[in-house]
Amino acid sequence: MKAQTFNRLLTVKEVAQILGVSPVTIRAWDKNGKIKTIRTPGNQRRIPEEELRRILGNTGPAKS
């Protein structure tokens, strides 16, 4: 039997703070397909932790 892995879902604000960008930037990246998000039943964006790791692995933290 395979072990289940649970992928934590992060808010736009959390991801923006981690990457050093604004929440508006995260929403634009979602719209442009640069980051994958999941929509909640209330239509809020959530970013899987795995997707954040992918972004960090590709680009590293954003610089101010």
C-alpha distances in whole Angstrom, upper triangle without the diagonal:
4,7,9,13,16,19,22,25,28,32,34,36,34,33,37,37,35,36,40,40,42,39,42,40,37,38,40,37,35,38,38,34,34,31,29,29,27,30,29,31,34,34,34,32,29,28,24,24,22,25,28,26,27,30,31,30,32,35,35,36,39,43,46
4,6,9,13,15,19,22,25,28,31,33,30,29,33,34,31,32,36,37,38,36,38,37,33,34,36,33,31,34,35,31,30,28,25,25,24,27,27,29,32,32,31,29,26,24,20,20,18,22,24,22,23,27,27,26,28,31,31,33,36,39,42
4,6,10,13,16,19,22,26,28,30,27,27,31,31,28,30,33,34,36,34,36,35,31,33,35,32,30,33,34,30,29,26,24,24,23,26,25,27,30,30,29,27,24,22,18,18,17,20,22,20,21,25,25,24,27,30,29,30,33,37,39
4,6,10,13,16,19,22,25,27,24,24,28,28,26,28,31,32,33,31,33,32,28,29,32,29,27,30,31,27,27,24,21,21,19,22,22,24,26,26,25,23,20,19,15,15,14,17,19,18,20,23,23,23,26,28,28,29,31,35,37
4,6,10,13,16,19,22,24,21,20,24,25,22,24,27,28,29,27,30,29,25,26,29,26,24,27,28,25,24,21,18,18,17,20,20,22,25,24,23,21,17,16,12,12,11,14,16,15,16,19,20,20,22,25,24,25,28,31,34
4,6,9,13,16,19,21,18,18,22,22,20,22,25,26,27,24,27,26,23,24,26,24,22,25,26,23,23,19,17,16,15,17,17,19,21,21,20,18,14,13,10,9,10,13,14,14,16,19,19,20,22,24,23,24,26,30,32
4,6,9,13,16,18,15,14,18,19,17,18,22,22,23,21,23,23,19,20,23,20,18,22,23,20,19,16,13,12,12,15,15,18,20,19,17,15,11,10,6,6,7,9,11,11,13,15,16,17,19,21,20,20,23,26,28
4,6,10,13,15,12,12,16,16,15,17,20,20,21,19,21,21,17,19,22,20,18,21,23,20,19,16,14,12,12,14,13,17,18,18,15,13,9,8,6,5,8,10,10,11,14,15,16,17,20,21,20,19,21,25,26
4,7,10,12,10,10,13,15,14,15,18,18,18,15,18,18,14,15,18,17,15,18,20,18,17,13,11,9,8,10,10,14,15,14,11,9,6,5,4,6,9,9,10,12,14,15,16,18,19,20,20,19,20,24,25
4,7,8,6,7,10,11,10,12,15,15,15,12,15,15,12,13,16,15,14,17,19,17,16,13,12,10,10,11,12,15,15,14,11,9,5,5,6,6,10,10,9,12,14,13,14,17,19,19,18,16,17,21,22
4,5,5,6,9,10,11,12,14,13,12,9,12,13,10,11,15,14,13,16,18,17,16,13,12,10,10,11,11,14,13,12,8,7,5,6,9,10,13,12,11,14,16,15,16,19,20,20,19,17,17,20,21
4,6,5,6,9,10,11,12,10,9,6,9,9,6,8,11,11,10,13,15,15,14,11,11,9,11,11,12,16,14,12,9,7,6,7,10,12,14,12,11,15,16,14,15,18,19,18,17,15,15,18,18
4,6,5,6,9,10,10,9,8,6,9,10,9,10,13,13,13,16,18,18,17,14,15,13,14,15,15,18,16,15,11,10,10,10,13,13,16,15,13,16,18,15,16,20,20,19,18,15,15,17,17
4,5,5,6,9,10,10,10,9,12,13,10,13,15,15,15,18,20,19,17,14,15,13,15,16,16,19,18,17,13,11,10,9,11,11,14,13,10,13,16,14,14,17,19,17,16,13,14,16,17
4,5,5,6,8,8,9,8,11,10,8,11,13,12,12,15,17,16,14,11,12,11,13,15,16,20,19,17,14,11,9,8,10,9,12,10,7,11,12,10,11,14,15,14,13,11,11,14,15
4,6,5,6,5,5,5,9,8,6,10,12,11,12,15,16,16,14,12,14,13,16,17,18,22,20,18,15,12,12,11,13,13,15,13,10,13,15,12,12,16,16,14,13,10,10,12,12
4,6,5,6,7,8,12,11,10,13,15,15,16,19,20,20,17,15,17,16,18,20,20,24,22,21,17,15,14,13,15,14,16,15,12,14,16,14,13,17,17,15,13,10,10,12,12
4,6,8,10,11,14,13,11,15,16,15,16,19,20,19,16,14,16,16,18,20,21,25,24,22,19,16,14,12,13,11,14,13,9,11,13,11,9,13,15,13,10,7,9,11,12
4,6,9,10,12,10,9,13,14,12,14,17,17,17,14,12,15,15,18,20,22,26,25,23,19,16,15,13,14,13,14,12,9,11,12,9,8,12,12,10,8,5,5,8,10
4,7,10,12,10,10,14,15,14,16,19,19,19,16,15,18,18,21,22,24,27,26,24,21,18,17,15,17,16,18,16,13,14,16,12,11,15,15,12,10,7,5,7,7
4,7,8,6,7,11,11,11,13,16,16,17,14,13,16,16,19,21,22,26,24,22,19,16,16,15,17,17,18,16,13,16,16,13,13,16,16,13,12,9,7,8,8
4,5,5,7,9,10,11,13,15,16,17,15,14,17,16,19,19,21,24,22,19,16,14,15,15,18,18,20,17,15,18,19,15,16,19,19,16,16,13,11,12,11
4,5,5,6,9,10,11,12,14,15,14,13,14,13,15,15,17,20,18,16,13,11,12,12,16,16,18,16,14,17,18,15,16,20,19,18,17,15,13,15,14
4,5,5,6,9,10,11,12,14,13,13,15,14,16,16,18,21,19,16,14,12,14,14,18,19,21,18,16,20,20,17,18,22,20,18,19,17,14,16,15
4,5,5,6,9,10,10,12,11,10,13,13,16,17,19,22,21,18,15,13,14,13,17,18,19,16,14,17,17,14,15,18,17,15,16,14,11,13,13
4,5,5,6,9,10,10,9,8,10,10,13,14,16,19,18,15,13,10,11,10,13,14,15,12,11,15,14,11,13,17,16,14,15,13,12,15,15
4,5,5,6,9,10,10,9,10,9,12,12,15,17,16,13,11,8,10,11,14,16,17,14,14,17,17,14,17,20,19,18,19,17,16,18,18
4,5,5,6,8,8,9,11,11,14,15,18,21,19,16,14,12,14,13,17,18,19,16,15,19,17,15,17,20,18,17,18,17,15,18,18
4,5,5,6,5,6,8,10,13,15,18,21,20,17,15,12,13,11,14,16,16,12,12,15,14,11,14,16,14,14,16,15,13,16,17
4,5,5,6,5,6,7,10,11,14,17,17,13,12,9,10,10,12,15,15,11,12,16,14,12,16,18,16,16,18,17,16,20,20
4,6,8,8,9,10,12,13,16,18,18,14,13,11,13,13,16,19,19,15,16,19,17,16,19,21,19,19,21,20,19,22,22
4,6,8,10,11,14,16,19,22,21,18,17,14,16,15,17,19,19,15,16,19,16,14,18,19,17,17,19,19,18,20,21
4,6,7,9,12,14,18,21,21,17,16,13,14,13,14,17,16,12,14,16,14,12,16,17,15,15,18,19,18,21,22
4,7,10,13,16,19,22,22,19,17,14,14,12,14,15,14,10,11,13,11,9,12,14,11,12,14,15,14,17,19
4,6,10,13,16,19,20,17,15,11,11,8,10,11,11,7,8,11,9,8,11,13,12,12,14,14,14,18,20
4,7,10,13,17,17,14,13,10,9,7,8,11,10,7,9,12,10,10,13,15,14,15,17,17,18,21,23
4,7,10,13,14,11,9,6,5,5,7,10,11,8,10,13,13,12,15,17,17,18,19,19,19,22,24
4,7,10,11,9,8,6,5,6,8,11,12,11,13,16,15,16,18,20,20,21,22,22,22,26,27
4,7,8,5,5,5,6,9,11,14,16,14,16,19,19,19,21,24,24,24,25,24,24,28,28
4,5,5,5,6,7,11,12,15,17,16,18,21,21,21,24,26,26,27,27,26,26,30,30
4,5,7,10,11,14,16,19,21,20,21,24,25,25,27,29,30,30,31,30,30,33,34
4,6,9,11,15,17,20,22,21,22,25,26,25,27,30,30,30,31,29,29,32,32
4,7,9,13,15,19,20,19,20,23,23,23,25,28,28,28,28,27,27,30,30
4,7,10,13,16,18,16,17,20,21,20,22,25,25,25,25,24,23,26,27
4,7,10,13,15,13,13,17,17,16,19,21,21,21,22,21,20,24,24
4,7,9,12,10,11,14,15,15,17,19,20,20,20,19,19,23,24
4,6,8,7,7,10,11,11,13,15,16,17,17,16,17,20,22
4,5,5,7,9,10,11,13,14,16,17,17,17,18,22,24
4,5,5,6,9,10,11,12,14,15,15,15,17,20,22
4,5,5,6,9,10,10,12,14,14,15,17,21,24
4,5,5,6,9,10,11,12,13,14,15,19,21
4,5,5,6,8,10,11,10,10,12,16,18
4,5,5,6,9,10,9,11,13,17,20
4,5,5,6,9,9,11,14,17,20
4,5,5,6,7,9,10,14,17
4,5,5,4,6,9,12,15
4,6,6,9,12,15,18
4,6,9,11,14,17
4,7,8,10,14
4,6,9,13
4,6,10
4,7
4
